[in-house]
């Protein structure tokens, strides 16, 4: 337990379960979107899928991760139909 206290004083925190669940779900959706975009030659969907897989590494707040994830999912849905 002393190691966790030391990391906390250095500014490191463990992610919440909601953050981990969101990162996994959006990563899976991104993988499916990437494969779909590659298979059907939709470059927008492919790049959005890649963004869905990678953006949780750059965002540390849970609410921001869900906001960006839902926006990217909506963009993927939009470009899939056009």
N, C-alpha and C positions, 0 to 999 in steps of 0.2 A: 504494500500500500504506500510505502514511502516513495517509490518510483513515480507513482501517479501524482503525488503531491509535488514532487520535484518538477515533473513535466508541466503541471498546472502553473507553477510559479514562473516557468519559462515562457508561458503563453500558449502551450499546446493543450488542446482539449479533445476528448473523444467525441466522435459523431453520435448523434442521437439515433435511436432505432428508426424514427421517421425519415431521417436523412439517408440512412443505409437502404431502407426499403425503396425510397424514391430513386436513388442512384441505380439500384438493380433494375427496377421497373423501366425507367427511362433508357437505361443501357440496352435492355432487351428490345424495347420498341425501336431504338435506334439501329440495332443490328438487323431487325426485320425490315425496316425502311431502307437501310443501305442495300441489303440483298435484293429487295424489290426494285429499287432504283437502278441497280446494276443489271438486273435481268431484263427489265423493260426499257432500258436506255433513257431513263428520266434523270438527267444530271442534278436537277434541283432536289429531288427526293433523296438521291444518293448522298449529296453533301449535307442535307439536313439530318439524315440518318447518322452520318459521321459526327456531326455536331452534337446530336443527342447522346452519343456514346461517350464523348470526351468532355462536355462542359461541366459535369459534376466535379471534375478535378480542379476547376478554376473558381468555383463558387462555394463559399463556406457556410452561408446562412441557409437554413432549411426552406424558409418561405421564398427566398429568391430562387432556389433551385426548382421548386415546384412552379413558380411563375414562369421562368424561362422554359421549363420542360413543357408546360401546357401550351405556351406560345409556339414552340418549335413543333409540337404535335399538330397544332392547328395549321401551321404553315405546310407541314407535310401532307395533311389531308387536302388542303387547298391545291397544292401543286400536283397531287396524285390525280385529281379530277380534271386538271387542265392540261 
